[in-house]
Amino acid sequence: MAHLIFKKHISQYLSVPIKNSRYRYRVDLMKVPSNYGYYSSRVNRLYNEDNFSSAVLDHITKVFNFNVFDGHGGDNCAIYLKENLSKNIENYIISQENIDKLFKSYVKDIGGYWRRWYKKKDEKLNEIVNAIENWQKEEINGENLFKLKIYMSFLETDYNFLLKDYNSKNHSGSTCTSCFLYTIDPDITNGGDESFFYEPNTLSKLIVAHCGDTRAILCDNQGLAHGLTVDHHPNNPVENRRLTKYASNFLMTDSFGEERFVNFANTRSFGDINGKDKGISAEPEFFEFIIGDTIKLQKYLKITNEQQKNSKILKNLKNFGGDECFLVLVSDGVTNCISDQEVVDIIMATSNNKGLSKGTPQEAAKQVVKFVECVGGDDNATCNVIKLSGWGKWPLVDRTGKLRESKMMDDLKRLKN
């Protein structure tokens, strides 16, 4: 695999050297269907409020960033996030001045929830970097500072959109799931050629920053689906504790028996200016994983265990055994219709049926959304499929084939009646 050189600033392009040549060519991440696939449909809605994006960010190393956005109340917020979120993460400068300025702006211009939150801000930030009081010192490693950078960028992007949205009086909102992938293989940090998460014999860190009810799903080397995120609904214990601590009592149950917060189904989102003072927040919840080569994973865990026996960082870091097959980002228009395992099985079945050369992540993403359309989905549906190093190595089994067939037959009966 040729060594990939990335542009210095935020971009969805790779600059790839041509073998045995001093020339390079640019490759658009959005147009590499063998590595990254996406598909979105309005299904039976009048228009599509979903969106998505990909980018390559500069941090300690090159970070691949994939995002899915599920807009509501219009598509303004989802479009704004597509155009600005990755760029803001790339450009955000961590400083005490910038952090204090943003939080004080929330307190002054939004108030309510944020006035109560501000009194506990050090406690909240400590949850992000584990030792915020030393965040300017070298003891805080770059990975934790990167999480702080994501956290602050989410809030800054939200605040900037609120100003823009308030002036336009066309209020909208969007949920979001963002994934960040970068190599942590010790072999390449010692002068070797750089490798990337989708290549064999690499080890990578996966950080998921989650806000709302979009979802990240990972397929392990046995073809099993693992939901990496938890929906931010009022019945989520984490959200219940947060809102009880910092917000007024706006939790209620609607006429269908579903729990809601004021009139919102999601307790975290971008935008939604009418709920911001009550506790509808764009604070991301983080989930962290190690993925990649199985042998290198065991080596990494052994070294890390010896170095950080009592580390909270290690306890929060999860793995699924290595050689993972692919990562999926979907809007709730998909997960409201089919389970995580059905999503994974459709992707594997698409590749198995068409062969690895034609069964690309792009084709698989399309088939997931097409299945949602076939079984009567009633919301916009978006699917992004990101190839990992174990792509195509899953066992030849379809755990939900009969279930999906039954759903299709039920929908045919419904249409006939």
C-alpha positions as CSV (number, residue, x, y, z in Angstrom):
1,M,0.0,0.0,0.0
2,A,1.5,3.4,-1.0
3,H,2.2,5.8,1.8
4,L,-0.7,8.3,2.1
5,I,0.2,12.0,2.5
6,F,-2.7,14.2,3.7
7,K,-3.3,17.9,3.1
8,K,-2.3,19.9,6.1
9,H,-5.8,21.4,6.6
10,I,-9.2,19.9,6.9
11,S,-10.1,18.0,3.8
12,Q,-11.9,14.9,2.5
13,Y,-9.0,14.4,0.0
14,L,-5.9,12.2,0.1
15,S,-2.8,13.0,-1.7
16,V,-1.4,9.7,-2.9
17,P,2.1,9.2,-4.5
18,I,2.1,7.3,-7.7
19,K,4.4,4.2,-7.4
20,N,7.9,4.8,-8.8
21,S,7.1,8.4,-9.5
22,R,7.6,11.8,-8.0
23,Y,4.0,12.8,-8.9
24,R,0.9,12.5,-6.7
25,Y,-2.8,12.3,-7.4
26,R,-5.7,13.4,-5.2
27,V,-8.4,10.9,-4.0
28,D,-11.7,12.0,-2.7
29,L,-12.7,10.0,0.4
30,M,-16.3,10.2,-0.7
31,K,-15.5,8.5,-4.0
32,V,-13.7,5.4,-2.8
33,P,-16.5,2.9,-2.6
34,S,-14.2,0.0,-1.8
35,N,-13.3,1.7,1.6
36,Y,-16.3,3.9,2.5
37,G,-19.9,3.7,1.4
38,Y,-22.9,5.9,2.0
39,Y,-26.5,6.1,1.0
40,S,-29.4,8.3,2.1
41,S,-33.1,8.4,1.2
42,R,-36.1,10.5,2.2
43,V,-38.1,7.2,2.2
44,N,-41.7,8.4,2.4
45,R,-41.1,11.9,3.7
46,L,-41.5,14.9,1.5
47,Y,-37.8,15.8,1.8
48,N,-34.6,14.4,3.4
49,E,-33.4,16.1,6.6
50,D,-30.5,13.6,7.1
51,N,-26.9,14.4,6.2
52,F,-23.4,13.0,6.6
53,S,-19.7,13.9,6.0
54,S,-16.2,12.6,6.1
55,A,-12.9,14.3,6.7
56,V,-9.2,13.9,7.6
57,L,-8.0,15.9,10.6
58,D,-4.6,16.8,11.8
59,H,-3.9,16.1,15.5
60,I,-1.0,14.1,16.8
61,T,-1.4,11.9,13.7
62,K,-3.9,11.8,10.9
63,V,-7.4,11.2,12.1
64,F,-10.2,9.9,9.9
65,N,-13.5,11.4,10.8
66,F,-16.9,10.1,9.8
67,N,-20.2,11.7,10.8
68,V,-24.0,11.1,10.4
69,F,-26.6,13.8,11.1
70,D,-30.3,13.4,11.6
71,G,-32.0,16.7,11.2
72,H,-35.5,17.7,12.5
73,G,-37.6,20.8,12.1
74,G,-35.9,21.4,8.8
75,D,-32.6,20.5,7.3
76,N,-30.7,23.7,8.2
77,C,-28.9,22.3,11.3
78,A,-27.8,19.1,9.6
79,I,-26.4,21.0,6.6
80,Y,-24.6,23.4,9.0
81,L,-23.0,20.5,10.8
82,K,-21.9,18.9,7.5
83,E,-20.2,22.1,6.5
84,N,-18.7,23.2,9.8
85,L,-18.4,20.5,12.5
86,S,-15.2,18.8,11.2
87,K,-13.7,22.1,10.3
88,N,-14.3,23.5,13.8
89,I,-12.7,20.4,15.4
90,E,-9.7,20.8,13.2
91,N,-9.3,24.5,14.0
92,Y,-10.2,24.7,17.7
93,I,-7.4,25.9,19.9
94,I,-7.5,24.6,23.5
95,S,-6.9,27.4,26.0
96,Q,-8.4,28.4,29.3
97,E,-9.5,31.7,27.7
98,N,-11.4,30.0,24.9
99,I,-13.0,27.5,27.3
100,D,-14.2,30.1,29.7
101,K,-15.4,32.4,27.0
102,L,-17.7,29.8,25.5
103,F,-19.1,28.6,28.8
104,K,-19.8,32.2,29.9
105,S,-21.6,32.8,26.5
106,Y,-23.9,29.9,27.2
107,V,-24.6,31.2,30.7
108,K,-25.3,34.8,29.5
109,D,-27.2,34.1,26.3
110,I,-29.0,30.9,27.1
111,G,-29.1,30.6,30.9
112,G,-31.3,28.1,32.7
113,Y,-29.6,24.7,32.5
114,W,-26.3,26.3,31.8
115,R,-26.3,28.5,34.8
116,R,-26.6,25.4,37.0
117,W,-24.1,23.5,34.8
118,Y,-21.5,26.2,35.0
119,K,-21.2,25.9,38.8
120,K,-20.0,22.3,38.2
121,K,-17.9,22.9,35.0
122,D,-14.6,21.7,36.4
123,E,-16.3,18.4,37.5
124,K,-17.8,18.0,34.0
125,L,-14.5,18.7,32.2
126,N,-12.7,16.3,34.5
127,E,-14.8,13.5,33.2
128,I,-13.5,14.3,29.7
129,V,-9.7,14.4,30.4
130,N,-9.6,12.7,33.9
131,A,-7.4,15.5,35.3
132,I,-8.6,18.8,33.9
133,E,-6.7,20.8,36.6
134,N,-3.5,19.7,34.9
135,W,-4.7,20.0,31.3
136,Q,-2.0,22.5,30.4
137,K,0.8,20.2,31.7
138,E,2.5,17.4,29.9
139,E,1.0,14.8,32.1
140,I,-2.2,15.0,30.2
141,N,-1.6,13.0,27.0
142,G,-2.6,14.0,23.5
143,E,-5.5,11.5,23.3
144,N,-7.3,13.1,26.2
145,L,-6.7,16.6,24.9
146,F,-8.2,15.5,21.6
147,K,-11.4,14.4,23.4
148,L,-11.5,17.9,25.1
149,K,-11.0,19.4,21.6
150,I,-14.0,17.4,20.3
151,Y,-16.1,18.3,23.3
152,M,-15.5,22.0,23.1
153,S,-15.9,22.0,19.3
154,F,-19.3,20.3,19.6
155,L,-20.5,23.1,22.0
156,E,-18.9,25.9,20.0
157,T,-20.5,24.6,16.8
158,D,-23.9,24.4,18.6
159,Y,-23.6,27.9,20.0
160,N,-22.6,29.4,16.6
161,F,-25.5,27.7,14.9
162,L,-27.9,28.9,17.7
163,L,-26.9,32.5,16.9
164,K,-27.4,32.0,13.2
165,D,-30.7,30.0,13.7
166,Y,-32.1,32.6,16.1
167,N,-31.5,35.4,13.7
168,S,-33.1,33.4,10.8
169,K,-36.2,32.4,13.0
170,N,-36.2,29.1,11.2
171,H,-35.5,26.9,14.2
172,S,-34.2,23.4,13.6
173,G,-32.0,20.8,15.2
174,S,-30.0,17.7,14.5
175,T,-28.6,14.7,16.4
176,C,-25.1,13.5,15.5
177,T,-22.8,10.5,15.8
178,S,-19.1,11.2,15.0
179,C,-16.4,8.6,14.7
180,F,-12.6,9.3,14.9
181,L,-10.1,6.7,13.8
182,Y,-6.3,6.9,14.1
183,T,-3.4,4.4,14.2
184,I,-1.7,3.7,17.6
185,D,0.5,0.8,16.3
186,P,3.8,1.2,18.2
187,D,5.7,-0.2,15.2
188,I,4.9,2.8,13.1
189,T,5.7,5.4,15.8
190,N,9.4,4.2,15.7
191,G,10.1,5.4,12.2
192,G,8.2,2.9,10.2
193,D,5.8,3.7,7.3
194,E,2.5,5.1,8.4
195,S,-0.5,2.7,8.1
196,F,-4.2,3.3,8.4
197,F,-7.1,1.6,10.2
198,Y,-8.4,-0.2,7.1
199,E,-5.1,-2.0,6.4
200,P,-4.1,-5.4,7.8
201,N,-1.6,-5.6,10.7
202,T,-2.5,-2.2,12.2
203,L,-3.9,-1.2,15.5
204,S,-6.2,1.8,15.8
205,K,-8.1,3.9,18.4
206,L,-11.8,4.5,17.7
207,I,-13.4,7.4,19.6
208,V,-17.2,7.8,19.2
209,A,-18.7,11.2,20.1
210,H,-22.4,10.8,20.4
211,C,-25.3,13.2,20.7
212,G,-28.9,12.0,20.2
213,D,-30.3,8.8,18.6
214,T,-28.2,8.3,15.5
215,R,-26.1,5.2,16.0
216,A,-22.7,3.6,15.5
217,I,-22.6,-0.2,15.1
218,L,-19.4,-2.4,14.8
219,C,-19.2,-5.8,13.2
220,D,-16.7,-8.1,15.0
221,N,-14.7,-10.9,13.4
222,Q,-17.6,-13.3,14.0
223,G,-20.1,-11.2,12.1
224,L,-21.8,-10.1,15.4
225,A,-23.2,-6.6,15.7
226,H,-22.2,-4.4,18.6
227,G,-24.1,-1.1,19.3
228,L,-21.4,1.4,20.3
229,T,-23.8,4.2,21.4
230,V,-26.8,4.5,23.6
231,D,-29.8,6.7,22.5
232,H,-30.1,10.0,24.5
233,H,-33.7,9.5,25.4
234,P,-35.4,10.5,28.7
235,N,-35.4,6.8,29.9
236,N,-31.6,6.6,29.5
237,P,-30.2,6.5,33.1
238,V,-27.2,8.7,32.2
239,E,-29.6,11.4,30.8
240,N,-32.0,11.0,33.7
241,R,-29.2,11.7,36.2
242,R,-27.9,14.7,34.1
243,L,-31.3,16.3,33.7
244,T,-32.2,15.7,37.4
245,K,-29.0,17.3,38.5
246,Y,-28.8,20.4,36.2
247,A,-32.3,20.9,34.7
248,S,-35.8,21.6,36.0
249,N,-38.3,18.8,36.1
250,F,-39.5,18.7,32.5
251,L,-39.6,14.9,32.2
252,M,-43.1,13.6,31.3
253,T,-45.0,10.8,29.5
254,D,-47.0,11.4,26.3
255,S,-50.3,9.9,25.3
256,F,-48.6,6.9,23.7
257,G,-46.8,6.1,27.0
258,E,-43.4,7.3,25.7
259,E,-41.2,9.3,28.0
260,R,-40.3,12.8,26.7
261,F,-38.4,15.8,27.9
262,V,-40.6,18.8,27.4
263,N,-41.8,18.0,23.8
264,F,-38.5,16.5,22.7
265,A,-37.8,12.8,22.2
266,N,-34.0,13.4,22.3
267,T,-32.3,15.0,25.3
268,R,-29.2,15.9,23.4
269,S,-28.9,17.6,20.0
270,F,-27.5,20.5,18.1
271,G,-29.8,23.5,17.6
272,D,-33.3,23.1,19.1
273,I,-33.0,26.6,20.5
274,N,-36.4,26.4,22.4
275,G,-35.1,23.6,24.5
276,K,-31.5,24.7,25.1
277,D,-32.2,26.6,28.4
278,K,-34.1,23.5,29.7
279,G,-31.3,21.0,29.1
280,I,-31.3,20.0,25.5
281,S,-27.5,19.9,25.1
282,A,-24.9,19.3,22.4
283,E,-22.4,17.8,24.9
284,P,-21.1,14.6,23.3
285,E,-21.0,11.4,25.2
286,F,-17.7,9.5,24.5
287,F,-17.2,5.8,23.9
288,E,-13.6,4.5,23.2
289,F,-12.4,1.3,21.6
290,I,-9.2,-0.4,20.4
291,I,-9.6,-2.2,17.1
292,G,-7.3,-3.9,14.5
293,D,-4.8,-6.7,14.4
294,T,-5.6,-9.4,17.1
295,I,-1.9,-10.1,18.0
296,K,-1.0,-6.5,18.3
297,L,-4.1,-5.8,20.3
298,Q,-3.1,-8.4,22.9
299,K,0.4,-7.0,23.0
300,Y,-1.0,-3.4,23.5
301,L,-3.3,-4.5,26.3
302,K,-0.5,-6.4,28.1
303,I,1.8,-3.3,28.0
304,T,-1.0,-0.9,28.9
305,N,-2.1,-3.1,31.8
306,E,1.4,-3.1,33.3
307,Q,1.7,0.7,32.9
308,Q,-1.7,1.7,34.0
309,K,-3.1,-0.8,36.4
310,N,-5.3,1.7,38.2
311,S,-6.1,3.9,35.2
312,K,-9.7,5.0,34.6
313,I,-8.7,5.5,31.0
314,L,-7.9,1.8,30.6
315,K,-11.1,0.7,32.4
316,N,-13.2,2.8,29.9
317,L,-11.3,1.4,26.9
318,K,-13.2,-1.6,25.3
319,N,-12.2,-4.0,22.6
320,F,-14.0,-6.8,20.6
321,G,-11.1,-9.2,20.1
322,G,-9.5,-7.6,17.0
323,D,-9.8,-8.1,13.3
324,E,-13.1,-6.2,13.2
325,C,-14.9,-6.2,9.8
326,F,-16.6,-2.8,9.5
327,L,-18.2,0.2,11.2
328,V,-21.7,1.5,10.4
329,L,-23.2,4.9,11.1
330,V,-27.0,5.1,10.7
331,S,-29.8,7.5,11.4
332,D,-32.8,6.3,13.5
333,G,-34.8,5.9,10.3
334,V,-32.8,2.7,9.9
335,T,-32.7,1.5,13.5
336,N,-36.4,2.2,14.1
337,C,-37.1,-0.5,11.4
338,I,-34.4,-3.0,11.8
339,S,-32.1,-4.3,14.5
340,D,-28.3,-3.7,14.7
341,Q,-27.7,-7.4,13.7
342,E,-30.0,-7.0,10.7
343,V,-28.0,-4.0,9.5
344,V,-24.8,-6.0,9.9
345,D,-26.2,-9.1,8.1
346,I,-27.5,-7.1,5.2
347,I,-24.0,-5.7,4.7
348,M,-22.3,-9.1,4.9
349,A,-25.0,-10.7,2.7
350,T,-24.6,-8.0,0.0
351,S,-20.8,-8.6,-0.1
352,N,-21.2,-12.4,-0.1
353,N,-23.8,-12.4,-2.9
354,K,-21.9,-10.0,-5.1
355,G,-18.4,-11.0,-4.3
356,L,-15.8,-8.9,-2.6
357,S,-14.9,-7.0,-5.8
358,K,-18.5,-5.8,-6.3
359,G,-19.9,-6.1,-2.8
360,T,-18.3,-2.9,-1.7
361,P,-19.2,-0.7,1.4
362,Q,-21.0,1.6,-1.1
363,E,-23.3,-1.1,-2.4
364,A,-23.8,-2.4,1.1
365,A,-24.9,1.0,2.4
366,K,-27.4,1.3,-0.4
367,Q,-28.9,-2.1,0.3
368,V,-29.4,-1.3,4.0
369,V,-31.5,1.8,3.1
370,K,-33.3,0.0,0.3
371,F,-34.4,-2.7,2.7
372,V,-35.8,-0.1,5.0
373,E,-37.8,1.3,2.1
374,C,-39.0,-2.2,1.3
375,V,-40.4,-2.9,4.8
376,G,-42.3,0.4,5.0
377,G,-39.9,2.7,6.8
378,D,-41.5,6.0,7.7
379,D,-38.5,8.3,8.3
380,N,-35.5,9.5,6.4
381,A,-32.9,6.7,6.3
382,T,-29.1,7.1,6.1
383,C,-26.4,4.5,6.2
384,N,-22.6,4.9,6.2
385,V,-20.3,1.8,6.0
386,I,-16.6,2.1,6.9
387,K,-14.3,-0.8,5.9
388,L,-12.1,-2.1,8.7
389,S,-9.1,-4.4,8.4
390,G,-11.3,-7.6,8.7
391,W,-13.5,-6.7,5.8
392,G,-14.7,-9.9,4.0
393,K,-13.3,-12.3,6.7
394,W,-16.6,-12.8,8.5
395,P,-18.1,-16.3,8.7
396,L,-20.7,-17.3,6.0
397,V,-23.7,-17.0,8.2
398,D,-26.9,-14.9,8.0
399,R,-28.4,-14.8,11.5
400,T,-31.4,-12.7,10.6
401,G,-32.2,-13.8,7.0
402,K,-35.5,-15.5,8.0
403,L,-36.5,-12.5,10.1
404,R,-35.9,-10.1,7.2
405,E,-37.8,-12.3,4.8
406,S,-40.7,-12.4,7.2
407,K,-40.7,-8.6,7.4
408,M,-40.8,-8.3,3.7
409,M,-43.7,-10.7,3.4
410,D,-45.6,-8.9,6.1
411,D,-45.2,-5.6,4.2
412,L,-46.4,-7.2,1.0
413,K,-49.5,-8.4,2.8
414,R,-50.0,-4.9,4.2
415,L,-49.8,-3.4,0.7
416,K,-52.3,-5.9,-0.8
417,N,-54.8,-5.1,2.0
